């Protein structure tokens, strides 16, 4: 007979794996959306992934005049 702790551990592992996969998908979507916005503003810091990430990261603290 399976013990309750083992069932709970198995359920936790399955959920953890699902969340890991979801996190990967969300990261890809987030990067794509960032690049779309970055290109819309004509890549102000250059056309590299790092420049885009920096722009997206600090863009949230700025406002448009």
C-alpha positions in Angstrom: 0.0 0.0 0.0 1.3 3.4 -0.9 1.8 5.9 1.9 0.2 9.3 1.9 3.6 11.1 2.0 4.7 9.3 -1.2 1.5 10.3 -3.0 2.0 13.9 -2.0 5.6 13.8 -3.1 4.7 12.4 -6.5 1.9 15.0 -6.9 4.4 17.7 -6.0 6.9 16.5 -8.5 4.3 16.4 -11.3 3.1 19.9 -10.4 6.7 21.2 -10.3 7.5 19.8 -13.7 4.3 21.4 -15.1 5.2 24.7 -13.6 8.7 24.5 -15.0 7.4 23.9 -18.5 4.9 26.8 -18.1 7.7 29.1 -16.9 9.8 28.3 -20.0 6.8 29.1 -22.3 6.1 32.3 -20.5 9.7 33.4 -20.8 9.6 32.8 -24.6 6.4 34.8 -25.0 7.8 37.6 -22.8 11.0 37.8 -24.8 9.0 38.0 -28.1 6.7 40.7 -26.8 9.8 42.6 -25.6 11.4 42.4 -29.0 8.2 43.6 -30.7 8.0 46.7 -28.4 11.8 47.3 -28.8 11.6 47.2 -32.6 8.6 49.5 -32.5 10.9 52.1 -30.9 13.7 51.4 -33.5 16.1 49.5 -31.3 17.4 52.5 -29.4 20.2 50.6 -27.7 21.3 48.5 -30.6 20.1 45.2 -32.1 21.4 42.7 -29.5 19.4 40.5 -27.1 21.2 42.2 -24.1 20.3 45.7 -25.4 16.7 44.6 -25.7 16.6 43.1 -22.2 18.1 46.2 -20.7 15.6 48.4 -22.5 12.7 46.3 -21.5 13.8 46.0 -17.9 14.3 49.8 -17.4 11.5 50.9 -19.7 8.9 50.2 -16.9 10.3 53.1 -14.9 10.0 55.7 -17.6 7.0 57.5 -19.0 6.4 59.0 -22.4 6.1 62.8 -22.6 
